């Protein structure tokens, strides 16, 4: 039953992923300036003939549709090609960078969910109090501030106040976990706060909604303790919209990593994507988008499972 | 005894100096590692410490022997290099004359598509005279003009055997330089380590240099303050002011790269040289240096004023004395008494957009309306290549050698003459300059050329900005070169 559901979801996702990749393929090729232009810059010494040869070497002299299907054919057989600028295999480039971005996304999500749910619940329980007002103001600031701005403020603050704290210098987690977490702290806090603001608001609204329901009053009348009432009876039911929003926020998170990885000099997928777009490194751009699209689809399927955990009435058919 | 003591102390201090690891934050990551192919500045900065050319630049960009221990120009058609003995590549193989010849054959092979091929297109033959001597025969008498190219990264000497063993030079390096590439984590850092075989005694001083890639200037400033790095490239003069001279060493130098307005000389009204010349009079360069570069730059003519051998100082050009009245007069003569409107294409990098805004305001004073067309860099390059602009603002790298500085930009049909500029006298002077050996005669030729270029104004030369590296107080021995090279890292040490 569930396996059937997953298979069906995967099948339905294939056209979505293909469409996303096609759109990105067309977009990056329609932007003026090719990889050859970027390589030569404005200090070009090559003859027209040599430039033509470079186009041929990269297969850019063929019609776009031919290029697309050639790429698709290779990709389906797990041949992601090589980067046009650095000559490195694309798959290796992506796999090298993926752990950084996954860690950043996971840590940000942990921070966002923890802070978001705690403050959201507090805000709902203490409705219209001073605490509620403060939380509302901060979540509004969080929603309206771009991540690069929050990140910049953190960098300036930390470099001025905590000179002993190493903001930069990423090392992989398996090499030095402590140093890794130190270099990941500010970037994940920045991204986490950005997403947290949204979660606070949804948690608050959803909690308020649940707290007004009859069964809560019944539980109260039966003498259930306040803590059990809030966390066991109310929160669990209030979490469904929070999970939905978190799923959507994951998409934003991937976008946010581009900015944050650049700012904090983290060697992740977002920074690779930005470089590749700037350099018009087509195979790298396309493959990263493919990876991200697949990741988001997979996460969405995962979120469906979380619904069943939260509410036994939900059934995956 | 006393002498012995001094010797011991000297030896000890050398040993103490000789250890050390330096971490440098740079803005851009290299794009590829093949010295004959790389075009990115960032790749040059790494590779110039890994590979050597036959010649190299000194502190004032004078040409010095390098892998060639000496060279001579017996006649304007011939250059003879005497190759240094006992030089080893990083893999331990000795450098031979064969490697030198192979390197230049590879550069000149059209299959390689090396940007350096254009430098050597007038080379007729390259041959080994004996086991230590290589002779270049030229088709044109331009031995002096071609010489500085031998110091460029794109003319590095590679190992023939290493290449022929099927190595991909974009991914693997094997040079003769002071450092070898020990580790490269894409998107994060590059580690260079001391080459134990390096042929210069006592160099490099450092054991290890780590280049960390940090695209955001804010991050580089913070990393330096927090001592996450020892040294950082800082681009904005305002950011440099955050570092006080008593706590940090501030390395500063002029650069040969110049900001320019490039003009499409075939589009109306710029097909009339008087209109282009009018812009030259109407632009106040000092104001641009003050507002955009916070005074950290110098106004430049067609060549950087510090290159005293060739450059005419900016004061010698009538056009450089800000004179809006004269500009209006020229416009009236050309038939535009009430001005005109045109657009400047530019991109938001290296402050091009800010330069454009100042120029927009300045030209408004003479009734010329400028529309700034701000585009992404890739789009800019495409429009630049196709001469799809009225005018553009950008930066060109400069050279000490007038032929390299001018020929390809201003010769009719030149490879970077996107201005579509054509002037018979300019063409004549360019050919004459590259084929004349006598320095005095060349000076006369290039003086006339510089005057003509300012008068004809296919390009409006603006200014050269200063460059900065800020380092911890313990970092010494480093020097910045006007061509932005980092070769002095081999003499850098930490106290």
Interface residues (C-beta under 8 A of the other chain):
Chain A: X31 X32 X33 X34 X37 X38 X39 X40 X41 X42 X43 X44 X45 X46 X47 X49 X50 X53 X54 X85 X86 X87 X88 X93 X96 X97 X152 X155 X156 X158 X159 X160 X163 X165 X166 X167 X168 X169 X170 X262 X263 X264 X265 X266 X267 X268 X271 X272 X275 X278 X279 X280
Chain B: X25 X29 X31 X32 X39 X110 X113 X115 X116 X117 X118 X119 X168 X170 X171 X185 X186 X187 X188 X212 X213 X214 X215 X216 X218 X219 X221 X222 X223 X225 X226 X227 X228 X229 X376 X377 X378 X379 X380 X381 X382 X383 X384 X385 X394 X396 X397 X408 X415 X416
